[in-house]
Amino acid sequence: MIAIVDYGVGNLFSLKSSLDAIGEDAVVTGNKDEISKADRIILPGVGAFGDAAKKLADTGLDEVIKSEAADGKPILGICLGMQLLFDKSFEYGEHKGLGLIKGEIRPIAEVIPKELKIPHIGWNALRFTKNKSQLFKYINDGDYVYFVHSYYAADCGESVTANAEYGALLTASAENGNVFGCQFHPEKSGDVGLKILKSFAEI
């Protein structure tokens, strides 16, 4: 069973529908015991990093996620959920993350040409960076996925498993052992996204 963490931030039911579509048992929950009993955890998220980090801390779910990660449970962060996995973010100030993947979250405005729109919204090709991630075993380099973001993961080179080009190479996915992150939305990425979710369900 996959627990989709409900902490008041994220497109939870679209994600659950995608998991239903591939035949995976999933529950949307903010209950610590349910999350701990799950075989895998997905941390979704949309909005501002600081607000989301505070909600995780206020509910105590930050400690649950860190504990389950330390025990080796597969964890997948999506969009803002991926960003929360990193050490810190510079979105509207400086905010501490979960520290499960080394690196920090910075504005894409620092690295992309000024004429490009922010947020970055749309379909972009994944470019794998090293040995193929377990998340990508059913897809190919160059397959397209859907992004919506204004910030990206920086200073995390060793953890990056795929990039996407939007005026600069931006981190599309990263991982550290049993902890995985996708800056893009698998649940909005059609068949390619479903295949990525299927791969995570098999880890």
Disulfide bonds with the S-S distance in Angstrom:
none
